[in-house]
Amino acid sequence: MTVHLSDPEIDAAALEQFVADHGADLPPVAIVIAAYNEENGIGEVVQGIPAIIDGLETATVVVVDGAADETAAVARKAGAMVCDVPVNRGQGAALRLGYRIAREGGARYIVTTDADGQYDPADIPRILAPVTTGDADFATGSRVLGRQETHDRVRRLGVHVFAWLISRMTGQRITDTSFGMRAMRAEVTGAVELRQPQYQSSELLIGVISHGFRVTEVPATMRLRVSGTTKKGGNLVYGYRYSRVVLGTWLRERRRASTGSPSPAVGATAGRVSAKTK
């Protein structure tokens, strides 16, 4: 008989195994990566992550999301702390588990990047810097302020369309809503409601702004994939699903705000968004 575990049960079992494998304590900076069938690229990504950033030790936590290949083994060999989840649930679920591992392990700061090599590890210190200096609670890279090597005109247009839409919805100017390299204070991930199994970048961004955390954008580079193919679907599917997440999150956050739920933003100027320039 097949036993189907709930998401909390899956998370609890995966977290227990992670602690058994790696211990309960993490250094100040946790680099969290969600990975699904990325055996050809994850090793290079992990090896490129700095061990020390501005005097702070880092640990790379790779949450393997039910992969059917050797992603977990390659990530371990490259030096990552691996949480190997046997069920494929989506990038959003994997990142939520990674955030929990980081918070409960005592990390003060969390950085995310993708397993496919599209983000340059050299950008991590610059994106993390506004958070560690106390100038922001959440920092996200922006290919619009920086550089992108992708040539898909539809995707490029989509970046601008969703940036305009979310800027109008939140009342704050955003140039890039789906950049996968971000840095934040660890407690931010526990304060914002996160539900999405996929397309979670906009949910996180809208939630962070809606809660009044200080947000900044940093110029960064979007590279071509090192290997593999996108798991997000074609342009039309991606655009439709992403827009549903944007609208659903915005409506949810409006309802939350209307009930008078307290904002957890400590020392923040509510909703203030700034952009770092080169």
PyRosetta script that sets phi, psi and omega in degrees:
from pyrosetta import init, pose_from_sequence

init()
pose = pose_from_sequence("MTVHLSDPEIDAAALEQFVADHGADLPPVAIVIAAYNEENGIGEVVQGIPAIIDGLETATVVVVDGAADETAAVARKAGAMVCDVPVNRGQGAALRLGYRIAREGGARYIVTTDADGQYDPADIPRILAPVTTGDADFATGSRVLGRQETHDRVRRLGVHVFAWLISRMTGQRITDTSFGMRAMRAEVTGAVELRQPQYQSSELLIGVISHGFRVTEVPATMRLRVSGTTKKGGNLVYGYRYSRVVLGTWLRERRRASTGSPSPAVGATAGRVSAKTK")
pose.set_psi(1, 132.2)
pose.set_omega(1, 179.5)
pose.set_phi(2, -82.5)
pose.set_psi(2, 130.8)
pose.set_omega(2, 178.6)
pose.set_phi(3, -103.6)
pose.set_psi(3, 121.7)
pose.set_omega(3, -179.7)
pose.set_phi(4, -98.9)
pose.set_psi(4, 117.8)
pose.set_omega(4, -179.8)
pose.set_phi(5, -87.9)
pose.set_psi(5, 149.1)
pose.set_omega(5, 174.5)
pose.set_phi(6, -76.9)
pose.set_psi(6, 164.7)
pose.set_omega(6, 178.7)
pose.set_phi(7, -57.3)
pose.set_psi(7, -45.5)
pose.set_omega(7, 177.6)
pose.set_phi(8, -59.9)
pose.set_psi(8, -36.5)
pose.set_omega(8, 179.0)
pose.set_phi(9, -69.2)
pose.set_psi(9, -39.1)
pose.set_omega(9, 177.5)
pose.set_phi(10, -63.7)
pose.set_psi(10, -45.1)
pose.set_omega(10, 179.8)
pose.set_phi(11, -62.5)
pose.set_psi(11, -44.5)
pose.set_omega(11, -177.5)
pose.set_phi(12, -62.9)
pose.set_psi(12, -42.4)
pose.set_omega(12, 179.9)
pose.set_phi(13, -66.9)
pose.set_psi(13, -41.8)
pose.set_omega(13, -179.5)
pose.set_phi(14, -66.2)
pose.set_psi(14, -40.5)
pose.set_omega(14, 179.2)
pose.set_phi(15, -65.7)
pose.set_psi(15, -41.4)
pose.set_omega(15, 178.5)
pose.set_phi(16, -61.3)
pose.set_psi(16, -42.2)
pose.set_omega(16, 179.2)
pose.set_phi(17, -68.3)
pose.set_psi(17, -38.1)
pose.set_omega(17, 178.6)
pose.set_phi(18, -60.6)
pose.set_psi(18, -45.5)
pose.set_omega(18, -179.9)
pose.set_phi(19, -64.9)
pose.set_psi(19, -37.9)
pose.set_omega(19, 178.1)
pose.set_phi(20, -64.3)
pose.set_psi(20, -35.8)
pose.set_omega(20, -178.2)
pose.set_phi(21, -79.5)
pose.set_psi(21, -38.3)
pose.set_omega(21, -167.9)
pose.set_phi(22, -123.1)
pose.set_psi(22, -5.9)
pose.set_omega(22, -175.8)
pose.set_phi(23, 89.5)
pose.set_psi(23, 173.0)
pose.set_omega(23, -172.8)
pose.set_phi(24, -96.2)
pose.set_psi(24, -10.0)
pose.set_omega(24, -172.9)
pose.set_phi(25, -108.6)
pose.set_psi(25, 135.5)
pose.set_omega(25, 176.8)
pose.set_phi(26, -117.5)
pose.set_psi(26, 156.5)
pose.set_omega(26, 175.7)
pose.set_phi(27, -72.4)
pose.set_psi(27, 179.7)
pose.set_omega(27, -174.5)
pose.set_phi(28, -60.4)
pose.set_psi(28, -31.6)
pose.set_omega(28, -176.5)
pose.set_phi(29, -116.6)
pose.set_psi(29, 121.9)
pose.set_omega(29, 176.0)
pose.set_phi(30, -108.7)
pose.set_psi(30, 122.0)
pose.set_omega(30, 175.3)
pose.set_phi(31, -94.9)
pose.set_psi(31, 110.9)
pose.set_omega(31, -174.3)
pose.set_phi(32, -101.9)
pose.set_psi(32, 127.8)
pose.set_omega(32, -179.8)
pose.set_phi(33, -128.9)
pose.set_psi(33, 127.0)
pose.set_omega(33, 171.1)
pose.set_phi(34, -93.5)
pose.set_psi(34, 132.8)
pose.set_omega(34, -174.6)
pose.set_phi(35, -137.4)
pose.set_psi(35, 132.8)
pose.set_omega(35, 177.0)
pose.set_phi(36, -136.7)
pose.set_psi(36, 113.6)
pose.set_omega(36, 179.7)
pose.set_phi(37, 51.4)
pose.set_psi(37, 55.4)
pose.set_omega(37, -178.4)
pose.set_phi(38, -122.8)
pose.set_psi(38, 36.4)
pose.set_omega(38, -175.8)
pose.set_phi(39, -61.1)
pose.set_psi(39, -26.9)
pose.set_omega(39, -177.0)
pose.set_phi(40, -83.5)
pose.set_psi(40, -13.7)
pose.set_omega(40, -177.0)
pose.set_phi(41, -122.1)
pose.set_psi(41, -23.4)
pose.set_omega(41, -170.9)
pose.set_phi(42, -65.5)
pose.set_psi(42, -33.4)
pose.set_omega(42, -179.5)
pose.set_phi(43, -61.3)
pose.set_psi(43, -46.3)
pose.set_omega(43, 179.5)
pose.set_phi(44, -64.7)
pose.set_psi(44, -38.1)
pose.set_omega(44, 178.7)
pose.set_phi(45, -62.3)
pose.set_psi(45, -49.3)
pose.set_omega(45, -178.1)
pose.set_phi(46, -62.6)
pose.set_psi(46, -43.7)
pose.set_omega(46, -178.4)
pose.set_phi(47, -65.4)
pose.set_psi(47, -23.6)
pose.set_omega(47, -179.0)
pose.set_phi(48, -84.5)
pose.set_psi(48, -7.7)
pose.set_omega(48, -176.7)
pose.set_phi(49, -81.2)
pose.set_psi(49, 129.6)
pose.set_omega(49, -178.3)
pose.set_phi(50, -62.7)
pose.set_psi(50, 141.3)
pose.set_omega(50, 177.3)
pose.set_phi(51, -78.6)
pose.set_psi(51, -27.2)
pose.set_omega(51, 179.1)
pose.set_phi(52, -132.6)
pose.set_psi(52, 132.4)
pose.set_omega(52, 176.0)
pose.set_phi(53, -127.6)
pose.set_psi(53, 116.9)
pose.set_omega(53, -179.6)
pose.set_phi(54, 48.9)
pose.set_psi(54, 43.5)
pose.set_omega(54, 177.1)
pose.set_phi(55, 81.2)
pose.set_psi(55, 0.5)
pose.set_omega(55, -179.2)
pose.set_phi(56, -104.2)
pose.set_psi(56, 129.4)
pose.set_omega(56, 178.9)
pose.set_phi(57, -71.2)
pose.set_psi(57, 144.3)
pose.set_omega(57, 179.0)
pose.set_phi(58, -117.3)
pose.set_psi(58, 158.0)
pose.set_omega(58, 170.3)
pose.set_phi(59, -135.4)
pose.set_psi(59, 136.9)
pose.set_omega(59, 178.4)
pose.set_phi(60, -98.3)
pose.set_psi(60, 119.1)
pose.set_omega(60, -179.6)
pose.set_phi(61, -108.3)
pose.set_psi(61, 112.4)
pose.set_omega(61, 178.5)
pose.set_phi(62, -103.1)
pose.set_psi(62, 117.9)
pose.set_omega(62, 175.7)
pose.set_phi(63, -96.2)
pose.set_psi(63, 108.6)
pose.set_omega(63, -178.0)
pose.set_phi(64, -86.6)
pose.set_psi(64, 117.8)
pose.set_omega(64, -168.6)
pose.set_phi(65, -93.7)
pose.set_psi(65, 70.1)
pose.set_omega(65, 176.5)
pose.set_phi(66, 64.7)
pose.set_psi(66, 37.2)
pose.set_omega(66, -176.9)
pose.set_phi(67, -66.8)
pose.set_psi(67, 148.7)
pose.set_omega(67, 178.6)
pose.set_phi(68, -103.1)
pose.set_psi(68, 7.3)
pose.set_omega(68, -179.2)
pose.set_phi(69, -120.7)
pose.set_psi(69, -155.5)
pose.set_omega(69, -175.5)
pose.set_phi(70, -98.5)
pose.set_psi(70, 27.9)
pose.set_omega(70, -179.3)
pose.set_phi(71, -53.7)
pose.set_psi(71, -47.7)
pose.set_omega(71, -176.9)
pose.set_phi(72, -62.7)
pose.set_psi(72, -45.3)
pose.set_omega(72, -178.5)
pose.set_phi(73, -65.2)
pose.set_psi(73, -41.6)
pose.set_omega(73, -179.7)
pose.set_phi(74, -66.0)
pose.set_psi(74, -42.2)
pose.set_omega(74, 179.8)
pose.set_phi(75, -63.3)
pose.set_psi(75, -41.9)
pose.set_omega(75, 177.6)
pose.set_phi(76, -62.1)
pose.set_psi(76, -44.9)
pose.set_omega(76, -178.9)
pose.set_phi(77, -62.2)
pose.set_psi(77, -31.9)
pose.set_omega(77, 180.0)
pose.set_phi(78, -78.7)
pose.set_psi(78, -9.9)
pose.set_omega(78, 176.4)
pose.set_phi(79, 111.2)
pose.set_psi(79, 7.7)
pose.set_omega(79, -179.0)
pose.set_phi(80, -83.0)
pose.set_psi(80, 155.8)
pose.set_omega(80, 167.9)
pose.set_phi(81, -88.6)
pose.set_psi(81, 117.9)
pose.set_omega(81, -170.3)
pose.set_phi(82, -106.5)
pose.set_psi(82, 131.2)
pose.set_omega(82, 169.5)
pose.set_phi(83, -109.7)
pose.set_psi(83, 106.1)
pose.set_omega(83, -172.5)
pose.set_phi(84, -97.3)
pose.set_psi(84, 102.0)
pose.set_omega(84, -179.0)
pose.set_phi(85, -91.7)
pose.set_psi(85, 127.3)
pose.set_omega(85, -174.5)
pose.set_phi(86, -76.1)
pose.set_psi(86, -8.7)
pose.set_omega(86, -175.6)
pose.set_phi(87, -114.7)
pose.set_psi(87, 132.0)
pose.set_omega(87, 176.2)
pose.set_phi(88, -82.0)
pose.set_psi(88, 113.4)
pose.set_omega(88, -176.5)
pose.set_phi(89, -120.2)
pose.set_psi(89, -11.4)
pose.set_omega(89, -179.6)
pose.set_phi(90, 114.9)
pose.set_psi(90, 156.9)
pose.set_omega(90, -176.5)
pose.set_phi(91, -59.7)
pose.set_psi(91, -39.6)
pose.set_omega(91, -178.6)
pose.set_phi(92, -61.8)
pose.set_psi(92, -44.3)
pose.set_omega(92, 179.0)
pose.set_phi(93, -64.6)
pose.set_psi(93, -40.1)
pose.set_omega(93, 179.3)
pose.set_phi(94, -64.6)
pose.set_psi(94, -41.9)
pose.set_omega(94, 179.3)
pose.set_phi(95, -67.7)
pose.set_psi(95, -38.8)
pose.set_omega(95, 177.2)
pose.set_phi(96, -58.9)
pose.set_psi(96, -41.1)
pose.set_omega(96, 177.2)
pose.set_phi(97, -65.6)
pose.set_psi(97, -40.7)
pose.set_omega(97, 177.1)
pose.set_phi(98, -62.1)
pose.set_psi(98, -40.6)
pose.set_omega(98, 177.3)
pose.set_phi(99, -61.7)
pose.set_psi(99, -42.1)
pose.set_omega(99, -179.4)
pose.set_phi(100, -64.6)
pose.set_psi(100, -43.2)
pose.set_omega(100, 177.4)
pose.set_phi(101, -57.7)
pose.set_psi(101, -44.3)
pose.set_omega(101, -178.8)
pose.set_phi(102, -64.6)
pose.set_psi(102, -48.5)
pose.set_omega(102, -178.7)
pose.set_phi(103, -61.7)
pose.set_psi(103, -50.5)
pose.set_omega(103, -176.0)
pose.set_phi(104, -70.9)
pose.set_psi(104, -19.4)
pose.set_omega(104, 176.1)
pose.set_phi(105, -85.8)
pose.set_psi(105, -1.5)
pose.set_omega(105, 175.7)
pose.set_phi(106, 89.5)
pose.set_psi(106, 9.2)
pose.set_omega(106, 176.7)
pose.set_phi(107, -65.4)
pose.set_psi(107, 139.9)
pose.set_omega(107, 177.8)
pose.set_phi(108, -88.1)
pose.set_psi(108, -28.9)
pose.set_omega(108, -176.8)
pose.set_phi(109, -131.9)
pose.set_psi(109, 144.6)
pose.set_omega(109, 177.9)
pose.set_phi(110, -121.9)
pose.set_psi(110, 133.8)
pose.set_omega(110, 172.9)
pose.set_phi(111, -120.9)
pose.set_psi(111, 138.2)
pose.set_omega(111, 173.9)
pose.set_phi(112, -113.6)
pose.set_psi(112, 147.5)
pose.set_omega(112, 169.4)
pose.set_phi(113, -149.4)
pose.set_psi(113, 167.5)
pose.set_omega(113, -176.9)
pose.set_phi(114, -93.6)
pose.set_psi(114, 160.2)
pose.set_omega(114, -176.9)
pose.set_phi(115, -84.9)
pose.set_psi(115, -5.5)
pose.set_omega(115, -172.1)
pose.set_phi(116, -95.1)
pose.set_psi(116, 1.0)
pose.set_omega(116, 177.2)
pose.set_phi(117, 81.2)
pose.set_psi(117, 11.8)
pose.set_omega(117, -178.4)
pose.set_phi(118, -78.1)
pose.set_psi(118, -14.7)
pose.set_omega(118, -179.8)
pose.set_phi(119, -111.7)
pose.set_psi(119, 139.5)
pose.set_omega(119, -174.9)
pose.set_phi(120, -83.4)
pose.set_psi(120, 118.0)
pose.set_omega(120, 179.3)
pose.set_phi(121, -56.9)
pose.set_psi(121, -23.9)
pose.set_omega(121, 178.9)
pose.set_phi(122, -65.2)
pose.set_psi(122, -18.0)
pose.set_omega(122, 178.5)
pose.set_phi(123, -80.8)
pose.set_psi(123, -15.5)
pose.set_omega(123, -174.1)
pose.set_phi(124, -58.4)
pose.set_psi(124, -48.8)
pose.set_omega(124, -179.1)
pose.set_phi(125, -59.1)
pose.set_psi(125, -38.7)
pose.set_omega(125, -179.1)
pose.set_phi(126, -69.9)
pose.set_psi(126, -35.8)
pose.set_omega(126, 179.4)
pose.set_phi(127, -74.0)
pose.set_psi(127, -34.9)
pose.set_omega(127, 179.4)
pose.set_phi(128, -74.4)
pose.set_psi(128, -29.6)
pose.set_omega(128, -171.7)
pose.set_phi(129, -53.5)
pose.set_psi(129, -47.0)
pose.set_omega(129, -179.0)
pose.set_phi(130, -61.7)
pose.set_psi(130, -24.5)
pose.set_omega(130, 179.9)
pose.set_phi(131, -80.6)
pose.set_psi(131, -45.4)
pose.set_omega(131, -178.5)
pose.set_phi(132, -68.9)
pose.set_psi(132, -27.8)
pose.set_omega(132, 178.1)
pose.set_phi(133, -82.4)
pose.set_psi(133, -7.8)
pose.set_omega(133, 179.5)
pose.set_phi(134, 85.7)
pose.set_psi(134, 9.1)
pose.set_omega(134, 179.6)
pose.set_phi(135, -82.2)
pose.set_psi(135, -17.5)
pose.set_omega(135, 179.9)
pose.set_phi(136, -150.5)
pose.set_psi(136, 156.6)
pose.set_omega(136, 173.7)
pose.set_phi(137, -94.3)
pose.set_psi(137, -23.3)
pose.set_omega(137, -174.4)
pose.set_phi(138, -147.8)
pose.set_psi(138, 129.1)
pose.set_omega(138, 178.2)
pose.set_phi(139, -128.9)
pose.set_psi(139, 136.2)
pose.set_omega(139, 178.9)
pose.set_phi(140, -127.9)
pose.set_psi(140, 143.3)
pose.set_omega(140, 174.9)
pose.set_phi(141, -71.2)
pose.set_psi(141, 159.5)
pose.set_omega(141, 177.5)
pose.set_phi(142, -139.3)
pose.set_psi(142, 120.2)
pose.set_omega(142, 176.5)
pose.set_phi(143, -73.9)
pose.set_psi(143, -21.9)
pose.set_omega(143, 178.9)
pose.set_phi(144, -71.4)
pose.set_psi(144, -42.1)
pose.set_omega(144, 176.3)
pose.set_phi(145, -76.3)
pose.set_psi(145, -24.1)
pose.set_omega(145, -178.6)
pose.set_phi(146, -106.5)
pose.set_psi(146, -113.3)
pose.set_omega(146, -174.4)
pose.set_phi(147, -149.2)
pose.set_psi(147, 146.1)
pose.set_omega(147, 175.0)
pose.set_phi(148, -133.6)
pose.set_psi(148, 138.7)
pose.set_omega(148, -178.3)
pose.set_phi(149, -98.8)
pose.set_psi(149, -5.6)
pose.set_omega(149, -179.9)
pose.set_phi(150, -71.8)
pose.set_psi(150, 149.5)
pose.set_omega(150, -176.1)
pose.set_phi(151, -116.9)
pose.set_psi(151, 7.4)
pose.set_omega(151, -179.9)
pose.set_phi(152, -75.8)
pose.set_psi(152, 108.6)
pose.set_omega(152, -175.5)
pose.set_phi(153, -66.4)
pose.set_psi(153, -33.6)
pose.set_omega(153, 179.5)
pose.set_phi(154, -66.4)
pose.set_psi(154, -45.3)
pose.set_omega(154, 178.0)
pose.set_phi(155, -63.4)
pose.set_psi(155, -39.8)
pose.set_omega(155, 178.8)
pose.set_phi(156, -61.7)
pose.set_psi(156, -43.7)
pose.set_omega(156, 178.2)
pose.set_phi(157, -63.6)
pose.set_psi(157, -40.7)
pose.set_omega(157, -179.9)
pose.set_phi(158, -60.3)
pose.set_psi(158, -37.3)
pose.set_omega(158, 177.7)
pose.set_phi(159, -57.2)
pose.set_psi(159, -45.5)
pose.set_omega(159, -178.7)
pose.set_phi(160, -70.6)
pose.set_psi(160, -39.2)
pose.set_omega(160, -179.4)
pose.set_phi(161, -63.7)
pose.set_psi(161, -48.0)
pose.set_omega(161, -179.0)
pose.set_phi(162, -70.2)
pose.set_psi(162, -31.2)
pose.set_omega(162, 175.1)
pose.set_phi(163, -63.8)
pose.set_psi(163, -43.7)
pose.set_omega(163, 178.0)
pose.set_phi(164, -63.0)
pose.set_psi(164, -44.4)
pose.set_omega(164, -176.8)
pose.set_phi(165, -63.5)
pose.set_psi(165, -49.0)
pose.set_omega(165, -178.3)
pose.set_phi(166, -69.0)
pose.set_psi(166, -33.4)
pose.set_omega(166, 175.7)
pose.set_phi(167, -61.5)
pose.set_psi(167, -41.5)
pose.set_omega(167, 178.6)
pose.set_phi(168, -68.5)
pose.set_psi(168, -41.4)
pose.set_omega(168, -177.4)
pose.set_phi(169, -65.3)
pose.set_psi(169, -42.4)
pose.set_omega(169, -174.9)
pose.set_phi(170, -92.9)
pose.set_psi(170, -13.8)
pose.set_omega(170, -177.1)
pose.set_phi(171, 77.5)
pose.set_psi(171, 12.6)
pose.set_omega(171, -179.4)
pose.set_phi(172, -126.6)
pose.set_psi(172, 141.9)
pose.set_omega(172, -178.9)
pose.set_phi(173, -78.0)
pose.set_psi(173, 123.6)
pose.set_omega(173, 176.3)
pose.set_phi(174, -127.5)
pose.set_psi(174, 138.9)
pose.set_omega(174, -178.9)
pose.set_phi(175, -103.6)
pose.set_psi(175, -19.8)
pose.set_omega(175, -176.2)
pose.set_phi(176, -151.9)
pose.set_psi(176, 111.0)
pose.set_omega(176, -173.0)
pose.set_phi(177, -94.2)
pose.set_psi(177, -9.8)
pose.set_omega(177, -171.2)
pose.set_phi(178, -124.7)
pose.set_psi(178, 20.1)
pose.set_omega(178, 179.1)
pose.set_phi(179, -71.3)
pose.set_psi(179, 131.7)
pose.set_omega(179, -171.7)
pose.set_phi(180, -85.9)
pose.set_psi(180, -10.0)
pose.set_omega(180, 177.5)
pose.set_phi(181, -98.8)
pose.set_psi(181, 116.2)
pose.set_omega(181, -176.8)
pose.set_phi(182, -139.7)
pose.set_psi(182, 158.5)
pose.set_omega(182, 174.7)
pose.set_phi(183, -134.7)
pose.set_psi(183, 146.1)
pose.set_omega(183, -177.5)
pose.set_phi(184, -159.2)
pose.set_psi(184, 158.4)
pose.set_omega(184, 168.7)
pose.set_phi(185, -65.4)
pose.set_psi(185, 139.3)
pose.set_omega(185, -172.6)
pose.set_phi(186, -57.2)
pose.set_psi(186, -37.2)
pose.set_omega(186, -175.9)
pose.set_phi(187, -68.0)
pose.set_psi(187, -19.8)
pose.set_omega(187, 177.9)
pose.set_phi(188, -58.8)
pose.set_psi(188, -39.8)
pose.set_omega(188, -176.4)
pose.set_phi(189, -68.4)
pose.set_psi(189, -21.4)
pose.set_omega(189, 177.4)
pose.set_phi(190, -89.6)
pose.set_psi(190, -16.2)
pose.set_omega(190, -177.2)
pose.set_phi(191, -90.6)
pose.set_psi(191, -27.1)
pose.set_omega(191, -176.2)
pose.set_phi(192, -95.2)
pose.set_psi(192, 134.2)
pose.set_omega(192, 178.9)
pose.set_phi(193, -72.6)
pose.set_psi(193, 125.4)
pose.set_omega(193, -179.2)
pose.set_phi(194, -127.0)
pose.set_psi(194, 122.4)
pose.set_omega(194, -177.5)
pose.set_phi(195, -124.1)
pose.set_psi(195, -27.8)
pose.set_omega(195, -167.1)
pose.set_phi(196, -66.4)
pose.set_psi(196, 133.0)
pose.set_omega(196, 174.5)
pose.set_phi(197, -77.3)
pose.set_psi(197, -22.1)
pose.set_omega(197, -179.0)
pose.set_phi(198, -147.4)
pose.set_psi(198, 167.6)
pose.set_omega(198, 179.1)
pose.set_phi(199, 54.2)
pose.set_psi(199, 42.0)
pose.set_omega(199, -172.0)
pose.set_phi(200, -84.9)
pose.set_psi(200, -9.5)
pose.set_omega(200, -175.5)
pose.set_phi(201, -63.6)
pose.set_psi(201, -41.0)
pose.set_omega(201, -179.9)
pose.set_phi(202, -71.5)
pose.set_psi(202, -34.8)
pose.set_omega(202, 177.2)
pose.set_phi(203, -60.9)
pose.set_psi(203, -45.6)
pose.set_omega(203, 179.4)
pose.set_phi(204, -63.5)
pose.set_psi(204, -46.5)
pose.set_omega(204, -177.3)
pose.set_phi(205, -63.5)
pose.set_psi(205, -48.3)
pose.set_omega(205, -179.9)
pose.set_phi(206, -63.3)
pose.set_psi(206, -40.6)
pose.set_omega(206, 178.7)
pose.set_phi(207, -63.3)
pose.set_psi(207, -42.1)
pose.set_omega(207, -179.9)
pose.set_phi(208, -63.5)
pose.set_psi(208, -45.9)
pose.set_omega(208, 179.1)
pose.set_phi(209, -64.0)
pose.set_psi(209, -44.0)
pose.set_omega(209, -176.8)
pose.set_phi(210, -63.8)
pose.set_psi(210, -29.4)
pose.set_omega(210, 178.9)
pose.set_phi(211, -84.2)
pose.set_psi(211, -2.8)
pose.set_omega(211, 175.7)
pose.set_phi(212, 85.9)
pose.set_psi(212, 12.7)
pose.set_omega(212, 176.6)
pose.set_phi(213, -70.6)
pose.set_psi(213, 150.6)
pose.set_omega(213, 178.4)
pose.set_phi(214, -77.1)
pose.set_psi(214, 124.9)
pose.set_omega(214, -174.5)
pose.set_phi(215, -121.3)
pose.set_psi(215, 139.1)
pose.set_omega(215, 174.9)
pose.set_phi(216, -135.9)
pose.set_psi(216, 149.9)
pose.set_omega(216, 174.4)
pose.set_phi(217, -107.0)
pose.set_psi(217, 142.2)
pose.set_omega(217, -177.1)
pose.set_phi(218, -126.1)
pose.set_psi(218, 132.3)
pose.set_omega(218, 177.3)
pose.set_phi(219, -57.4)
pose.set_psi(219, 133.8)
pose.set_omega(219, -177.9)
pose.set_phi(220, -150.3)
pose.set_psi(220, 173.4)
pose.set_omega(220, -174.5)
pose.set_phi(221, -111.2)
pose.set_psi(221, 134.4)
pose.set_omega(221, 173.2)
pose.set_phi(222, -108.2)
pose.set_psi(222, 112.7)
pose.set_omega(222, -175.5)
pose.set_phi(223, -98.4)
pose.set_psi(223, 171.8)
pose.set_omega(223, 172.1)
pose.set_phi(224, -72.5)
pose.set_psi(224, 153.8)
pose.set_omega(224, 178.3)
pose.set_phi(225, -58.7)
pose.set_psi(225, 141.9)
pose.set_omega(225, 173.9)
pose.set_phi(226, -71.8)
pose.set_psi(226, -40.1)
pose.set_omega(226, -179.2)
pose.set_phi(227, -162.5)
pose.set_psi(227, 171.0)
pose.set_omega(227, 174.5)
pose.set_phi(228, 74.6)
pose.set_psi(228, -173.9)
pose.set_omega(228, -179.6)
pose.set_phi(229, -128.3)
pose.set_psi(229, 159.5)
pose.set_omega(229, -179.1)
pose.set_phi(230, -64.6)
pose.set_psi(230, 145.8)
pose.set_omega(230, 177.2)
pose.set_phi(231, -97.5)
pose.set_psi(231, 3.6)
pose.set_omega(231, -171.9)
pose.set_phi(232, -93.7)
pose.set_psi(232, -2.3)
pose.set_omega(232, 178.4)
pose.set_phi(233, 90.1)
pose.set_psi(233, 175.1)
pose.set_omega(233, 178.8)
pose.set_phi(234, -70.1)
pose.set_psi(234, 175.9)
pose.set_omega(234, -173.4)
pose.set_phi(235, -59.7)
pose.set_psi(235, -43.5)
pose.set_omega(235, -177.7)
pose.set_phi(236, -68.3)
pose.set_psi(236, -44.6)
pose.set_omega(236, 178.7)
pose.set_phi(237, -63.2)
pose.set_psi(237, -46.0)
pose.set_omega(237, 180.0)
pose.set_phi(238, -60.1)
pose.set_psi(238, -47.4)
pose.set_omega(238, -178.5)
pose.set_phi(239, -61.5)
pose.set_psi(239, -42.2)
pose.set_omega(239, -179.9)
pose.set_phi(240, -65.4)
pose.set_psi(240, -49.0)
pose.set_omega(240, -177.8)
pose.set_phi(241, -67.0)
pose.set_psi(241, -39.1)
pose.set_omega(241, -179.6)
pose.set_phi(242, -65.3)
pose.set_psi(242, -41.3)
pose.set_omega(242, 179.8)
pose.set_phi(243, -65.1)
pose.set_psi(243, -34.3)
pose.set_omega(243, 176.6)
pose.set_phi(244, -64.8)
pose.set_psi(244, -40.2)
pose.set_omega(244, 178.4)
pose.set_phi(245, -65.9)
pose.set_psi(245, -43.2)
pose.set_omega(245, 179.4)
pose.set_phi(246, -59.1)
pose.set_psi(246, -51.4)
pose.set_omega(246, -177.6)
pose.set_phi(247, -65.3)
pose.set_psi(247, -44.3)
pose.set_omega(247, -178.7)
pose.set_phi(248, -63.0)
pose.set_psi(248, -41.5)
pose.set_omega(248, 179.7)
pose.set_phi(249, -67.2)
pose.set_psi(249, -42.4)
pose.set_omega(249, -179.7)
pose.set_phi(250, -61.4)
pose.set_psi(250, -45.3)
pose.set_omega(250, 179.4)
pose.set_phi(251, -64.4)
pose.set_psi(251, -41.2)
pose.set_omega(251, 178.9)
pose.set_phi(252, -62.1)
pose.set_psi(252, -43.1)
pose.set_omega(252, -179.5)
pose.set_phi(253, -69.9)
pose.set_psi(253, -32.6)
pose.set_omega(253, 175.3)
pose.set_phi(254, -65.0)
pose.set_psi(254, -42.4)
pose.set_omega(254, 178.4)
pose.set_phi(255, -64.0)
pose.set_psi(255, -41.7)
pose.set_omega(255, 179.0)
pose.set_phi(256, -61.4)
pose.set_psi(256, -44.9)
pose.set_omega(256, -179.3)
pose.set_phi(257, -64.3)
pose.set_psi(257, -35.6)
pose.set_omega(257, -177.2)
pose.set_phi(258, -69.9)
pose.set_psi(258, -21.5)
pose.set_omega(258, 178.6)
pose.set_phi(259, -83.8)
pose.set_psi(259, -6.4)
pose.set_omega(259, 178.9)
pose.set_phi(260, 79.5)
pose.set_psi(260, 22.2)
pose.set_omega(260, 177.8)
pose.set_phi(261, -61.4)
pose.set_psi(261, 135.2)
pose.set_omega(261, -177.6)
pose.set_phi(262, -66.0)
pose.set_psi(262, 143.7)
pose.set_omega(262, 176.0)
pose.set_phi(263, -84.6)
pose.set_psi(263, 138.2)
pose.set_omega(263, -179.3)
pose.set_phi(264, -86.3)
pose.set_psi(264, 1.0)
pose.set_omega(264, -173.9)
pose.set_phi(265, -66.9)
pose.set_psi(265, 115.6)
pose.set_omega(265, -178.8)
pose.set_phi(266, -99.8)
pose.set_psi(266, 126.1)
pose.set_omega(266, 178.2)
pose.set_phi(267, 66.3)
pose.set_psi(267, 26.8)
pose.set_omega(267, -176.3)
pose.set_phi(268, -110.1)
pose.set_psi(268, 149.2)
pose.set_omega(268, 168.0)
pose.set_phi(269, -90.2)
pose.set_psi(269, 112.2)
pose.set_omega(269, -167.1)
pose.set_phi(270, -54.6)
pose.set_psi(270, 126.7)
pose.set_omega(270, 172.8)
pose.set_phi(271, 70.4)
pose.set_psi(271, 9.1)
pose.set_omega(271, -176.4)
pose.set_phi(272, -77.5)
pose.set_psi(272, 124.0)
pose.set_omega(272, 179.5)
pose.set_phi(273, -120.4)
pose.set_psi(273, 131.3)
pose.set_omega(273, 177.9)
pose.set_phi(274, -127.1)
pose.set_psi(274, 164.3)
pose.set_omega(274, 178.6)
pose.set_phi(275, -124.4)
pose.set_psi(275, 124.1)
pose.set_omega(275, 175.1)
pose.set_phi(276, -76.5)
pose.set_psi(276, 139.1)
pose.set_omega(276, 176.7)
pose.set_phi(277, -106.7)
pose.set_psi(277, 162.5)
pose.set_omega(277, -178.5)
pose.set_phi(278, -68.7)
pose.dump_pdb("model.pdb")
